[in-house]
């Protein structure tokens, strides 16, 4: 996901995206803990996507 794609979305859409990414991150962390994860790079991608969404939200002034 690119930052330019995120900048076109509304703040509400970004909040929904952030929620889904944090749920995905939790699921990936559980896979790591139970040693079921095969693609370890996925966790890094999700973490960076969360940071991108938070950055765009902060730029828009919509985050607490």
mmCIF file of the N, C-alpha and C atoms, coordinates in Angstrom:
data_MODEL
# 
_entry.id   MODEL 
# 
loop_
_atom_site.group_PDB 
_atom_site.id 
_atom_site.type_symbol 
_atom_site.label_atom_id 
_atom_site.label_alt_id 
_atom_site.label_comp_id 
_atom_site.label_asym_id 
_atom_site.label_entity_id 
_atom_site.label_seq_id 
_atom_site.pdbx_PDB_ins_code 
_atom_site.Cartn_x 
_atom_site.Cartn_y 
_atom_site.Cartn_z 
_atom_site.occupancy 
_atom_site.B_iso_or_equiv 
_atom_site.pdbx_formal_charge 
_atom_site.auth_seq_id 
_atom_site.auth_comp_id 
_atom_site.auth_asym_id 
_atom_site.auth_atom_id 
_atom_site.pdbx_PDB_model_num 
ATOM 1   N N  . UNK A 1 1  ? 0.841   -1.163  0.000  1.00 0.00 ? 1  UNK A N  1 
ATOM 2   C CA . UNK A 1 1  ? 0.000   0.000   0.000  1.00 0.00 ? 1  UNK A CA 1 
ATOM 3   C C  . UNK A 1 1  ? 0.894   1.236   0.000  1.00 0.00 ? 1  UNK A C  1 
ATOM 4   N N  . UNK A 1 2  ? 0.582   2.158   -0.872 1.00 0.00 ? 2  UNK A N  1 
ATOM 5   C CA . UNK A 1 2  ? 1.396   3.360   -1.001 1.00 0.00 ? 2  UNK A CA 1 
ATOM 6   C C  . UNK A 1 2  ? 0.743   4.521   -0.271 1.00 0.00 ? 2  UNK A C  1 
ATOM 7   N N  . UNK A 1 3  ? 1.560   5.466   0.146  1.00 0.00 ? 3  UNK A N  1 
ATOM 8   C CA . UNK A 1 3  ? 1.048   6.633   0.859  1.00 0.00 ? 3  UNK A CA 1 
ATOM 9   C C  . UNK A 1 3  ? 0.160   7.478   -0.044 1.00 0.00 ? 3  UNK A C  1 
ATOM 10  N N  . UNK A 1 4  ? 0.459   7.517   -1.331 1.00 0.00 ? 4  UNK A N  1 
ATOM 11  C CA . UNK A 1 4  ? -0.371  8.296   -2.252 1.00 0.00 ? 4  UNK A CA 1 
ATOM 12  C C  . UNK A 1 4  ? -1.784  7.722   -2.331 1.00 0.00 ? 4  UNK A C  1 
ATOM 13  N N  . UNK A 1 5  ? -1.916  6.403   -2.238 1.00 0.00 ? 5  UNK A N  1 
ATOM 14  C CA . UNK A 1 5  ? -3.235  5.776   -2.215 1.00 0.00 ? 5  UNK A CA 1 
ATOM 15  C C  . UNK A 1 5  ? -3.983  6.147   -0.941 1.00 0.00 ? 5  UNK A C  1 
ATOM 16  N N  . UNK A 1 6  ? -3.257  6.209   0.161  1.00 0.00 ? 6  UNK A N  1 
ATOM 17  C CA . UNK A 1 6  ? -3.881  6.505   1.438  1.00 0.00 ? 6  UNK A CA 1 
ATOM 18  C C  . UNK A 1 6  ? -4.334  7.954   1.528  1.00 0.00 ? 6  UNK A C  1 
ATOM 19  N N  . UNK A 1 7  ? -3.614  8.851   0.891  1.00 0.00 ? 7  UNK A N  1 
ATOM 20  C CA . UNK A 1 7  ? -3.957  10.268  0.968  1.00 0.00 ? 7  UNK A CA 1 
ATOM 21  C C  . UNK A 1 7  ? -5.274  10.584  0.275  1.00 0.00 ? 7  UNK A C  1 
ATOM 22  N N  . UNK A 1 8  ? -5.696  9.723   -0.651 1.00 0.00 ? 8  UNK A N  1 
ATOM 23  C CA . UNK A 1 8  ? -6.960  9.959   -1.339 1.00 0.00 ? 8  UNK A CA 1 
ATOM 24  C C  . UNK A 1 8  ? -8.158  9.494   -0.514 1.00 0.00 ? 8  UNK A C  1 
ATOM 25  N N  . UNK A 1 9  ? -7.932  8.687   0.507  1.00 0.00 ? 9  UNK A N  1 
ATOM 26  C CA . UNK A 1 9  ? -9.026  8.161   1.325  1.00 0.00 ? 9  UNK A CA 1 
ATOM 27  C C  . UNK A 1 9  ? -9.435  9.174   2.392  1.00 0.00 ? 9  UNK A C  1 
ATOM 28  N N  . UNK A 1 10 ? -10.661 9.036   2.858  1.00 0.00 ? 10 UNK A N  1 
ATOM 29  C CA . UNK A 1 10 ? -11.149 9.907   3.926  1.00 0.00 ? 10 UNK A CA 1 
ATOM 30  C C  . UNK A 1 10 ? -10.614 9.425   5.276  1.00 0.00 ? 10 UNK A C  1 
ATOM 31  N N  . UNK A 1 11 ? -10.772 10.269  6.281  1.00 0.00 ? 11 UNK A N  1 
ATOM 32  C CA . UNK A 1 11 ? -10.280 9.923   7.611  1.00 0.00 ? 11 UNK A CA 1 
ATOM 33  C C  . UNK A 1 11 ? -11.012 8.702   8.168  1.00 0.00 ? 11 UNK A C  1 
ATOM 34  N N  . UNK A 1 12 ? -12.303 8.601   7.898  1.00 0.00 ? 12 UNK A N  1 
ATOM 35  C CA . UNK A 1 12 ? -13.066 7.446   8.384  1.00 0.00 ? 12 UNK A CA 1 
ATOM 36  C C  . UNK A 1 12 ? -12.585 6.155   7.719  1.00 0.00 ? 12 UNK A C  1 
ATOM 37  N N  . UNK A 1 13 ? -12.308 6.221   6.431  1.00 0.00 ? 13 UNK A N  1 
ATOM 38  C CA . UNK A 1 13 ? -11.791 5.046   5.729  1.00 0.00 ? 13 UNK A CA 1 
ATOM 39  C C  . UNK A 1 13 ? -10.425 4.646   6.281  1.00 0.00 ? 13 UNK A C  1 
ATOM 40  N N  . UNK A 1 14 ? -9.626  5.630   6.606  1.00 0.00 ? 14 UNK A N  1 
ATOM 41  C CA . UNK A 1 14 ? -8.296  5.351   7.158  1.00 0.00 ? 14 UNK A CA 1 
ATOM 42  C C  . UNK A 1 14 ? -8.405  4.712   8.540  1.00 0.00 ? 14 UNK A C  1 
ATOM 43  N N  . UNK A 1 15 ? -9.370  5.139   9.334  1.00 0.00 ? 15 UNK A N  1 
ATOM 44  C CA . UNK A 1 15 ? -9.569  4.534   10.658 1.00 0.00 ? 15 UNK A CA 1 
ATOM 45  C C  . UNK A 1 15 ? -9.969  3.067   10.511 1.00 0.00 ? 15 UNK A C  1 
ATOM 46  N N  . UNK A 1 16 ? -10.827 2.777   9.541  1.00 0.00 ? 16 UNK A N  1 
ATOM 47  C CA . UNK A 1 16 ? -11.237 1.391   9.288  1.00 0.00 ? 16 UNK A CA 1 
ATOM 48  C C  . UNK A 1 16 ? -10.037 0.571   8.819  1.00 0.00 ? 16 UNK A C  1 
ATOM 49  N N  . UNK A 1 17 ? -9.233  1.148   7.952  1.00 0.00 ? 17 UNK A N  1 
ATOM 50  C CA . UNK A 1 17 ? -8.030  0.478   7.455  1.00 0.00 ? 17 UNK A CA 1 
ATOM 51  C C  . UNK A 1 17 ? -7.054  0.196   8.599  1.00 0.00 ? 17 UNK A C  1 
ATOM 52  N N  . UNK A 1 18 ? -6.903  1.170   9.486  1.00 0.00 ? 18 UNK A N  1 
ATOM 53  C CA . UNK A 1 18 ? -6.014  0.999   10.638 1.00 0.00 ? 18 UNK A CA 1 
ATOM 54  C C  . UNK A 1 18 ? -6.502  -0.122  11.536 1.00 0.00 ? 18 UNK A C  1 
ATOM 55  N N  . UNK A 1 19 ? -7.794  -0.187  11.763 1.00 0.00 ? 19 UNK A N  1 
ATOM 56  C CA . UNK A 1 19 ? -8.361  -1.241  12.600 1.00 0.00 ? 19 UNK A CA 1 
ATOM 57  C C  . UNK A 1 19 ? -8.123  -2.623  11.988 1.00 0.00 ? 19 UNK A C  1 
ATOM 58  N N  . UNK A 1 20 ? -8.325  -2.734  10.693 1.00 0.00 ? 20 UNK A N  1 
ATOM 59  C CA . UNK A 1 20 ? -8.120  -4.031  10.047 1.00 0.00 ? 20 UNK A CA 1 
ATOM 60  C C  . UNK A 1 20 ? -6.641  -4.429  10.048 1.00 0.00 ? 20 UNK A C  1 
ATOM 61  N N  . UNK A 1 21 ? -5.763  -3.448  9.893  1.00 0.00 ? 21 UNK A N  1 
ATOM 62  C CA . UNK A 1 21 ? -4.330  -3.755  9.920  1.00 0.00 ? 21 UNK A CA 1 
ATOM 63  C C  . UNK A 1 21 ? -3.867  -4.183  11.308 1.00 0.00 ? 21 UNK A C  1 
ATOM 64  N N  . UNK A 1 22 ? -4.406  -3.552  12.350 1.00 0.00 ? 22 UNK A N  1 
ATOM 65  C CA . UNK A 1 22 ? -4.006  -3.956  13.700 1.00 0.00 ? 22 UNK A CA 1 
ATOM 66  C C  . UNK A 1 22 ? -4.525  -5.351  14.027 1.00 0.00 ? 22 UNK A C  1 
ATOM 67  N N  . UNK A 1 23 ? -5.718  -5.696  13.514 1.00 0.00 ? 23 UNK A N  1 
ATOM 68  C CA . UNK A 1 23 ? -6.214  -7.065  13.700 1.00 0.00 ? 23 UNK A CA 1 
ATOM 69  C C  . UNK A 1 23 ? -5.335  -8.064  12.959 1.00 0.00 ? 23 UNK A C  1 
ATOM 70  N N  . UNK A 1 24 ? -4.910  -7.695  11.761 1.00 0.00 ? 24 UNK A N  1 
ATOM 71  C CA . UNK A 1 24 ? -4.025  -8.569  10.995 1.00 0.00 ? 24 UNK A CA 1 
ATOM 72  C C  . UNK A 1 24 ? -2.684  -8.739  11.700 1.00 0.00 ? 24 UNK A C  1 
ATOM 73  N N  . UNK A 1 25 ? -2.190  -7.652  12.281 1.00 0.00 ? 25 UNK A N  1 
ATOM 74  C CA . UNK A 1 25 ? -0.925  -7.721  13.006 1.00 0.00 ? 25 UNK A CA 1 
ATOM 75  C C  . UNK A 1 25 ? -1.048  -8.649  14.203 1.00 0.00 ? 25 UNK A C  1 
ATOM 76  N N  . UNK A 1 26 ? -2.172  -8.574  14.910 1.00 0.00 ? 26 UNK A N  1 
ATOM 77  C CA . UNK A 1 26 ? -2.382  -9.457  16.052 1.00 0.00 ? 26 UNK A CA 1 
ATOM 78  C C  . UNK A 1 26 ? -2.383  -10.919 15.612 1.00 0.00 ? 26 UNK A C  1 
ATOM 79  N N  . UNK A 1 27 ? -3.086  -11.201 14.524 1.00 0.00 ? 27 UNK A N  1 
ATOM 80  C CA . UNK A 1 27 ? -3.114  -12.570 14.018 1.00 0.00 ? 27 UNK A CA 1 
ATOM 81  C C  . UNK A 1 27 ? -1.740  -13.071 13.623 1.00 0.00 ? 27 UNK A C  1 
ATOM 82  N N  . UNK A 1 28 ? -0.957  -12.199 13.004 1.00 0.00 ? 28 UNK A N  1 
ATOM 83  C CA . UNK A 1 28 ? 0.403   -12.592 12.610 1.00 0.00 ? 28 UNK A CA 1 
ATOM 84  C C  . UNK A 1 28 ? 1.294   -12.816 13.831 1.00 0.00 ? 28 UNK A C  1 
ATOM 85  N N  . UNK A 1 29 ? 1.113   -11.990 14.858 1.00 0.00 ? 29 UNK A N  1 
ATOM 86  C CA . UNK A 1 29 ? 1.899   -12.184 16.078 1.00 0.00 ? 29 UNK A CA 1 
ATOM 87  C C  . UNK A 1 29 ? 1.552   -13.505 16.743 1.00 0.00 ? 29 UNK A C  1 
ATOM 88  N N  . UNK A 1 30 ? 0.283   -13.897 16.684 1.00 0.00 ? 30 UNK A N  1 
ATOM 89  C CA . UNK A 1 30 ? -0.116  -15.186 17.252 1.00 0.00 ? 30 UNK A CA 1 
ATOM 90  C C  . UNK A 1 30 ? 0.490   -16.331 16.446 1.00 0.00 ? 30 UNK A C  1 
ATOM 91  N N  . UNK A 1 31 ? 0.578   -16.163 15.132 1.00 0.00 ? 31 UNK A N  1 
ATOM 92  C CA . UNK A 1 31 ? 1.212   -17.186 14.305 1.00 0.00 ? 31 UNK A CA 1 
ATOM 93  C C  . UNK A 1 31 ? 2.687   -17.317 14.643 1.00 0.00 ? 31 UNK A C  1 
ATOM 94  N N  . UNK A 1 32 ? 3.345   -16.193 14.908 1.00 0.00 ? 32 UNK A N  1 
ATOM 95  C CA . UNK A 1 32 ? 4.756   -16.241 15.284 1.00 0.00 ? 32 UNK A CA 1 
ATOM 96  C C  . UNK A 1 32 ? 4.908   -16.948 16.626 1.00 0.00 ? 32 UNK A C  1 
ATOM 97  N N  . UNK A 1 33 ? 4.025   -16.638 17.573 1.00 0.00 ? 33 UNK A N  1 
ATOM 98  C CA . UNK A 1 33 ? 4.117   -17.225 18.905 1.00 0.00 ? 33 UNK A CA 1 
ATOM 99  C C  . UNK A 1 33 ? 3.889   -18.732 18.880 1.00 0.00 ? 33 UNK A C  1 
ATOM 100 N N  . UNK A 1 34 ? 3.017   -19.201 18.006 1.00 0.00 ? 34 UNK A N  1 
ATOM 101 C CA . UNK A 1 34 ? 2.736   -20.628 17.928 1.00 0.00 ? 34 UNK A CA 1 
ATOM 102 C C  . UNK A 1 34 ? 3.576   -21.332 16.865 1.00 0.00 ? 34 UNK A C  1 
ATOM 103 N N  . UNK A 1 35 ? 4.488   -20.617 16.283 1.00 0.00 ? 35 UNK A N  1 
ATOM 104 C CA . UNK A 1 35 ? 5.425   -21.134 15.282 1.00 0.00 ? 35 UNK A CA 1 
ATOM 105 C C  . UNK A 1 35 ? 4.709   -21.709 14.065 1.00 0.00 ? 35 UNK A C  1 
ATOM 106 N N  . UNK A 1 36 ? 3.638   -21.036 13.640 1.00 0.00 ? 36 UNK A N  1 
ATOM 107 C CA . UNK A 1 36 ? 2.902   -21.449 12.454 1.00 0.00 ? 36 UNK A CA 1 
ATOM 108 C C  . UNK A 1 36 ? 3.201   -20.556 11.253 1.00 0.00 ? 36 UNK A C  1 
ATOM 109 N N  . UNK A 1 37 ? 3.929   -19.477 11.463 1.00 0.00 ? 37 UNK A N  1 
ATOM 110 C CA . UNK A 1 37 ? 4.168   -18.513 10.394 1.00 0.00 ? 37 UNK A CA 1 
ATOM 111 C C  . UNK A 1 37 ? 5.279   -19.000 9.471  1.00 0.00 ? 37 UNK A C  1 
ATOM 112 N N  . UNK A 1 38 ? 4.994   -18.966 8.179  1.00 0.00 ? 38 UNK A N  1 
ATOM 113 C CA . UNK A 1 38 ? 5.999   -19.372 7.200  1.00 0.00 ? 38 UNK A CA 1 
ATOM 114 C C  . UNK A 1 38 ? 6.604   -18.156 6.505  1.00 0.00 ? 38 UNK A C  1 
ATOM 115 N N  . UNK A 1 39 ? 5.800   -17.105 6.301  1.00 0.00 ? 39 UNK A N  1 
ATOM 116 C CA . UNK A 1 39 ? 6.280   -15.909 5.607  1.00 0.00 ? 39 UNK A CA 1 
ATOM 117 C C  . UNK A 1 39 ? 6.497   -14.800 6.634  1.00 0.00 ? 39 UNK A C  1 
ATOM 118 N N  . UNK A 1 40 ? 7.693   -14.708 7.159  1.00 0.00 ? 40 UNK A N  1 
ATOM 119 C CA . UNK A 1 40 ? 7.966   -13.756 8.237  1.00 0.00 ? 40 UNK A CA 1 
ATOM 120 C C  . UNK A 1 40 ? 8.018   -12.310 7.755  1.00 0.00 ? 40 UNK A C  1 
ATOM 121 N N  . UNK A 1 41 ? 8.161   -12.090 6.473  1.00 0.00 ? 41 UNK A N  1 
ATOM 122 C CA . UNK A 1 41 ? 8.213   -10.723 5.966  1.00 0.00 ? 41 UNK A CA 1 
ATOM 123 C C  . UNK A 1 41 ? 6.846   -10.050 6.012  1.00 0.00 ? 41 UNK A C  1 
ATOM 124 N N  . UNK A 1 42 ? 5.793   -10.826 6.128  1.00 0.00 ? 42 UNK A N  1 
ATOM 125 C CA . UNK A 1 42 ? 4.436   -10.282 6.165  1.00 0.00 ? 42 UNK A CA 1 
ATOM 126 C C  . UNK A 1 42 ? 4.234   -9.400  7.395  1.00 0.00 ? 42 UNK A C  1 
ATOM 127 N N  . UNK A 1 43 ? 4.817   -9.790  8.515  1.00 0.00 ? 43 UNK A N  1 
ATOM 128 C CA . UNK A 1 43 ? 4.693   -9.006  9.747  1.00 0.00 ? 43 UNK A CA 1 
ATOM 129 C C  . UNK A 1 43 ? 5.320   -7.624  9.570  1.00 0.00 ? 43 UNK A C  1 
ATOM 130 N N  . UNK A 1 44 ? 6.449   -7.568  8.919  1.00 0.00 ? 44 UNK A N  1 
ATOM 131 C CA . UNK A 1 44 ? 7.121   -6.285  8.667  1.00 0.00 ? 44 UNK A CA 1 
ATOM 132 C C  . UNK A 1 44 ? 6.286   -5.394  7.748  1.00 0.00 ? 44 UNK A C  1 
ATOM 133 N N  . UNK A 1 45 ? 5.685   -5.990  6.719  1.00 0.00 ? 45 UNK A N  1 
ATOM 134 C CA . UNK A 1 45 ? 4.860   -5.227  5.786  1.00 0.00 ? 45 UNK A CA 1 
ATOM 135 C C  . UNK A 1 45 ? 3.649   -4.625  6.494  1.00 0.00 ? 45 UNK A C  1 
ATOM 136 N N  . UNK A 1 46 ? 3.011   -5.416  7.333  1.00 0.00 ? 46 UNK A N  1 
ATOM 137 C CA . UNK A 1 46 ? 1.828   -4.934  8.055  1.00 0.00 ? 46 UNK A CA 1 
ATOM 138 C C  . UNK A 1 46 ? 2.220   -3.822  9.018  1.00 0.00 ? 46 UNK A C  1 
ATOM 139 N N  . UNK A 1 47 ? 3.330   -3.991  9.691  1.00 0.00 ? 47 UNK A N  1 
ATOM 140 C CA . UNK A 1 47 ? 3.787   -2.971  10.636 1.00 0.00 ? 47 UNK A CA 1 
ATOM 141 C C  . UNK A 1 47 ? 4.059   -1.644  9.925  1.00 0.00 ? 47 UNK A C  1 
ATOM 142 N N  . UNK A 1 48 ? 4.656   -1.712  8.758  1.00 0.00 ? 48 UNK A N  1 
ATOM 143 C CA . UNK A 1 48 ? 4.950   -0.492  7.998  1.00 0.00 ? 48 UNK A CA 1 
ATOM 144 C C  . UNK A 1 48 ? 3.685   0.131   7.427  1.00 0.00 ? 48 UNK A C  1 
ATOM 145 N N  . UNK A 1 49 ? 2.724   -0.698  7.032  1.00 0.00 ? 49 UNK A N  1 
ATOM 146 C CA . UNK A 1 49 ? 1.445   -0.168  6.550  1.00 0.00 ? 49 UNK A CA 1 
ATOM 147 C C  . UNK A 1 49 ? 0.709   0.565   7.669  1.00 0.00 ? 49 UNK A C  1 
ATOM 148 N N  . UNK A 1 50 ? 0.780   0.028   8.879  1.00 0.00 ? 50 UNK A N  1 
ATOM 149 C CA . UNK A 1 50 ? 0.166   0.701   10.033 1.00 0.00 ? 50 UNK A CA 1 
ATOM 150 C C  . UNK A 1 50 ? 0.816   2.064   10.235 1.00 0.00 ? 50 UNK A C  1 
ATOM 151 N N  . UNK A 1 51 ? 2.115   2.119   10.129 1.00 0.00 ? 51 UNK A N  1 
ATOM 152 C CA . UNK A 1 51 ? 2.824   3.391   10.295 1.00 0.00 ? 51 UNK A CA 1 
ATOM 153 C C  . UNK A 1 51 ? 2.426   4.383   9.204  1.00 0.00 ? 51 UNK A C  1 
ATOM 154 N N  . UNK A 1 52 ? 2.259   3.897   7.983  1.00 0.00 ? 52 UNK A N  1 
ATOM 155 C CA . UNK A 1 52 ? 1.842   4.782   6.890  1.00 0.00 ? 52 UNK A CA 1 
ATOM 156 C C  . UNK A 1 52 ? 0.452   5.357   7.138  1.00 0.00 ? 52 UNK A C  1 
ATOM 157 N N  . UNK A 1 53 ? -0.466  4.502   7.574  1.00 0.00 ? 53 UNK A N  1 
ATOM 158 C CA . UNK A 1 53 ? -1.830  4.961   7.829  1.00 0.00 ? 53 UNK A CA 1 
ATOM 159 C C  . UNK A 1 53 ? -1.836  5.983   8.952  1.00 0.00 ? 53 UNK A C  1 
ATOM 160 N N  . UNK A 1 54 ? -1.085  5.718   10.012 1.00 0.00 ? 54 UNK A N  1 
ATOM 161 C CA . UNK A 1 54 ? -1.018  6.659   11.133 1.00 0.00 ? 54 UNK A CA 1 
ATOM 162 C C  . UNK A 1 54 ? -0.416  7.992   10.704 1.00 0.00 ? 54 UNK A C  1 
ATOM 163 N N  . UNK A 1 55 ? 0.576   7.953   9.841  1.00 0.00 ? 55 UNK A N  1 
ATOM 164 C CA . UNK A 1 55 ? 1.207   9.175   9.360  1.00 0.00 ? 55 UNK A CA 1 
ATOM 165 C C  . UNK A 1 55 ? 0.224   10.013  8.557  1.00 0.00 ? 55 UNK A C  1 
ATOM 166 N N  . UNK A 1 56 ? -0.519  9.371   7.667  1.00 0.00 ? 56 UNK A N  1 
ATOM 167 C CA . UNK A 1 56 ? -1.493  10.100  6.846  1.00 0.00 ? 56 UNK A CA 1 
ATOM 168 C C  . UNK A 1 56 ? -2.608  10.655  7.721  1.00 0.00 ? 56 UNK A C  1 
ATOM 169 N N  . UNK A 1 57 ? -3.039  9.886   8.725  1.00 0.00 ? 57 UNK A N  1 
ATOM 170 C CA . UNK A 1 57 ? -4.069  10.378  9.644  1.00 0.00 ? 57 UNK A CA 1 
ATOM 171 C C  . UNK A 1 57 ? -3.577  11.601  10.408 1.00 0.00 ? 57 UNK A C  1 
ATOM 172 N N  . UNK A 1 58 ? -2.336  11.561  10.811 1.00 0.00 ? 58 UNK A N  1 
ATOM 173 C CA . UNK A 1 58 ? -1.773  12.689  11.550 1.00 0.00 ? 58 UNK A CA 1 
ATOM 174 C C  . UNK A 1 58 ? -1.677  13.932  10.653 1.00 0.00 ? 58 UNK A C  1 
ATOM 175 N N  . UNK A 1 59 ? -1.310  13.719  9.389  1.00 0.00 ? 59 UNK A N  1 
ATOM 176 C CA . UNK A 1 59 ? -1.250  14.821  8.445  1.00 0.00 ? 59 UNK A CA 1 
ATOM 177 C C  . UNK A 1 59 ? -2.618  15.453  8.244  1.00 0.00 ? 59 UNK A C  1 
ATOM 178 N N  . UNK A 1 60 ? -3.644  14.622  8.236  1.00 0.00 ? 60 UNK A N  1 
ATOM 179 C CA . UNK A 1 60 ? -4.995  15.135  8.066  1.00 0.00 ? 60 UNK A CA 1 
ATOM 180 C C  . UNK A 1 60 ? -5.559  15.716  9.356  1.00 0.00 ? 60 UNK A C  1 
ATOM 181 N N  . UNK A 1 61 ? -4.891  15.455  10.468 1.00 0.00 ? 61 UNK A N  1 
ATOM 182 C CA . UNK A 1 61 ? -5.342  15.976  11.754 1.00 0.00 ? 61 UNK A CA 1 
ATOM 183 C C  . UNK A 1 61 ? -6.531  15.232  12.304 1.00 0.00 ? 61 UNK A C  1 
ATOM 184 N N  . UNK A 1 62 ? -6.690  13.960  11.944 1.00 0.00 ? 62 UNK A N  1 
ATOM 185 C CA . UNK A 1 62 ? -7.849  13.199  12.349 1.00 0.00 ? 62 UNK A CA 1 
ATOM 186 C C  . UNK A 1 62 ? -7.561  12.189  13.432 1.00 0.00 ? 62 UNK A C  1 
ATOM 187 N N  . UNK A 1 63 ? -6.324  12.110  13.887 1.00 0.00 ? 63 UNK A N  1 
ATOM 188 C CA . UNK A 1 63 ? -5.989  11.116  14.904 1.00 0.00 ? 63 UNK A CA 1 
ATOM 189 C C  . UNK A 1 63 ? -5.952  11.792  16.261 1.00 0.00 ? 63 UNK A C  1 
ATOM 190 N N  . UNK A 1 64 ? -6.310  11.020  17.282 1.00 0.00 ? 64 UNK A N  1 
ATOM 191 C CA . UNK A 1 64 ? -6.343  11.552  18.655 1.00 0.00 ? 64 UNK A CA 1 
ATOM 192 C C  . UNK A 1 64 ? -4.957  11.848  19.161 1.00 0.00 ? 64 UNK A C  1 
# 
